[in-house]
Amino acid sequence: MEEIKVFCPATIANVSCGFDVLGLALDSVGDEMTVRKIPENTIRITKILGQDLPLETDNNVSGVAGLALLAKSDYEGGFEIEIDKRIKPGSGIGSSAASSAGAVWAMNELLGKPFSNLELVQFAMQGEKLASDVAHADNVAPAIYGGFTLVRSYDPLDIIPISTPSELYATVIHPQIEIKTSDSRKILRTTISLAQGIQQWGNLGGLIAGLYQSDYDLIGRSLHDHIVEPIRSILIPAFDKIKANSIEAGALGCGISGSGPSIFALSKGEANAQKVADSMKETYKNIGVAFDIHISKVNTQGVKKIA
């Protein structure tokens, strides 16, 4: 195989109570990438559709992630990348992660899969480092593994795939503003109280237990963030109103997707997810905020071949 076209999913990171360690992949929104082998031992980005992003390899997350893979490979050639960029940068649903994960997953396929998913996450994290100054894995891990993933440890890197209940749907609304992850991190406190930690650890454990047991009530009780959300939510238009109305419309829980400004809600069943979407849309229409909205099942496959 000399060329491959792949779907690279958008992702929701943190999932309220799992800052930098928990994420999930979406099924209905993502980028498309075409990757092909070339004889030169380099990475070339030849085309980007949809967004104004740099073609220079060292300034593009897919190029940096690809170079990380190439440095660990015995392949003497290189790769050429074309990107159909359908996830807006700064949207909070893993734009940089989709490009980073998609590039290394496709290259691995073309090379006959010499690298494990864990190694692919390590390569993709270098793209995340370029985008946000931090090599975090909570977006690239679910993009590569699919479903929910837990980053149990960063040193050494340890990724745990988490069970996904069959009726779980996500609704994501993206107000048309951009919040850079690097900027959003700068406003966070670097210390928390023991009481806050206890609340957060309990919710994270409860959420993971709820996912494994398909206990939707437990999932809902656990979708609370006592540490990051109170600070980041002030950057997002009408966040509290969106959250309250979503839960009233039937969402299990609602929170900030990644660093924002997108807001996500999880629901049991597509019908409930649609009611939540209608509620979110009405809230932003009433205050004149432009938005994109997505309803999606959890993508349990991650990056996948489409041609």
N, C-alpha and C positions, 0 to 999 in steps of 0.2 A: 504494500500500500504506500503510495507516494503522496497522497493528499487526503484530507479528511475535513468534513464540515461538522461542527458541533453546536449544540444548544448549551448555553452557560447560564445557570439559573440565578435570578435575584435571590437574596437571602435576608432574613431578619435576624439580627444579632442581639445579644443580651437577653431577649425574651423576658423583659422586666427584671427578674431577680438574678440573672446570670451574667453580670457585667464581665465582658471579655472572655467568658468561658462557655457560654451556651448560644446556640444558633440553630436555625432551621432553613431549609431550602424551599423555594416556591416553584410552582409548576407552570403558572400562566404568564410569567413575565421573565425575560432574560435576554441576553445578547446572543448573537450568532457569530461564529468565527470560522474562517477557513484557514487551515494550516497545511503547508506543503513542504516537502524536503527540498533543499537546495545543496549544491556541492560545496559552497563556501562554508567554513566553520564560523558562522555568525548567525545573528537573528536580524531579519529585516521586516519592518512593518510597512507595507506598500499601500494600504488603503484603509481609511476609517470613514464609515458612513454614519450619519445621525448626530454626531457630536464633534465639536472642534477640539481635538486632542492631539498631542504631539506624535509625530511619526518617528522621531529620533528614539532609537532603541533604549538608550540610557535614561530617557525622560518619560517612558511609557511603562506602565506597570506590567503589561504582558511581555514586553521586551526584557525587563529586569528579571521577571520570574523565569522566562525562557533561558536567559543567560545562566541563571543559577542551576537549572537542570543540565544545560550543556556542559557546564564546568565539571559536573559529576559523572558525565556520560563518556563512554569510549567511542561514541559516534564521531566520525571525522568530518561529517557535513554539518549543515545547519538548517534553519527553517525560515520560511516566509509566512507572514501573518496578514490576513485581511479581517477587519472587524466591522460588523454591523452593530453599532452601539445603540441598543434600545433602552438601556437603563441610564437615566440621567446622572451624571456625576454630582455628588453632594446631596443625593436624594435620601440617603439613609437606608437603602435596600441593597447595599453591597455592589455598587458599580465597579469599583476597583477590584473587588474579590472575584467577580464574574470574569473579568478579563484575565486576571492572574491565574485563576483556577482553570479556566477554559484552555488557555495556552499550554500549560504544562500537562494537562490531561490529554490533549490532542497529540502533543509531541510524544508522550509516553506510548500512546496507541500506535503511532507511526513507527516507533522503535521496537515494537513487540512487547511492550509492558515490562521493561526491566526494573521499574521503580514501583514501590508499594504506595498505597494511598497516603500513608503517613509521610513518606518522603516527598510526595507531590505537595502535600500541605506545607512542608518546610520550604520548598521552592517558591510556592505561591505567596508565602508570608513575606518574601523579599519585595514583591510587588506592593503589598500592603504597607511595608515600611516606607517605600517611596511615597505612597499616597498620604500617609498620616503620621509619619515619623516613628511609628510603633509597629513592630512585626507581630500583630495580633492574629489569631487564628479563628475567631468565633464566626467570621463570614466564610473564609476559604474552606474550613473543615466541612460544613454542611454542603457547600457547593460541590466538593469532591466526593464525599461519602454519601450524600443524600440524606433526607430525613432530618432528625434532630441529632446534634452532636454535642458532647461535653468535652471541653479541654480540661482534663483532670490535672495536667501539669504542663508547664511550659519548659521546664528544665529538669529532666529531659521531657521532650514533647510526648504527650500521651493523650490520644484522642479516643473517646468512647462513643460509639454509635448508640443512640437511644431509641427505644421503640416508639412508633408513631401510631396513635389510634386511628382507625379507618375512617371515622366520620369527622375528623378535625379539619376545619377550614380556616384560612386566614383572610382577613380583609385589611387592605393597606391603602391609606389615603396619603397623597404627597402634595402638600401645599406648595405652590410654585415659588418657593424661595430656596436658596442653597445655604446649607450649613456645612462648612468644611470640618471633617473629623478632627483634624489637628487643632482647629480653633475651639471646637466643642470640648476637647479634652482639657484645654487650658483653664476652663472655668471650674473644673472639678476639684473638690477637696482631696487632699492626699491622706487624710486620717479620718477614721470613723470611731464612734463610741462602741463599747462592747455590746450595749443594748441594741444598737443598729445592726451590728454583725450577727447577733443571735437571731433577730427577726429575718434577716436576709438569708442566712444559712437554712433556717427552718423552711422558708418559702422555696428555696432552690431544691432542697430535699423533697419537699412535698410535690413540687412540679414534676420532678423526675419519677417519683412514685406514681403520681397520677397518670403520666404518660405510659408507663409500663402496665398499669392496671386498667387502662382505658377508663379511668374514673374522672369523668368530665367535671363533676362538682369539685373534686380535689384540685384539678387543674385550675379551675376558676378561683378557688380560695388561695391558691399559691401565686397567682399572677400579680404580685405587688412588689414594688421597688421603693425601698425606704431611703436609698442612698443617692442614686444618680438622678432619678426622675424629678425630684423636687427642684433640682438646680437647672437641668437642661430644659425642662418644660416651659420655662419663662421665655425661651427663644422661639417657641412654636405658637402660631396664632390659635387662640381659642382652644388650647389643649384640654383644659379642664372640662369645657363644655362638650367637646368631642368625646372625651372619655365617659362622662356621665351619661350622655345620650346613647352611646354605644352599648353600655351595660343595660340601660333601660330597654334598648331594642332587642336584647337577648344575648349579647356577647358574654362569653365566660370571663373575659378580662380584656384589658386594653392598656397599651403602653407605648413608649417611644421605640421606634425601629432603629436599632443602631444608635448613631449619634443624632438622629433626626435629620430633617424635620418631619419625615414620614411617621405616621402613627399607625400602629397595627392593632387588630383585635382578633382573638381566636374565638371560634364558635363551633358548636356541635351541629353539623349538617350544613349543606349549601343554602337552604332556605333561610336559616338564621343569619348566615354570613351576608346574604343579600339584603336582609332587613337592616343589618348593621351598616352596610354600604349606603343604603338609602338615607339612614339617619345621619351619617357622616356628610354626605353630599348636601343635605338640607341645611346642616349647620354652617358649612362654608358658603353656600349660596346666599344665606341670609346675611352674612357679614361681608360678602363681596370678595372672597378669597378664591383665586383660581386654583385648580387642583387636577391631579390625575388620581384614578382609583383602580384598584385591582382586587379581584376575588380569586382565591387559589386554594386548591388542595395542597397539602404538604408533598413536595417532590421527594420521593424516597429513593430515587436513582442518582440524583446529582447531575453533573455534566454528562451529556449523552450524545452519541453520534446521530446525525440526521441526514448525512449523505456521504 
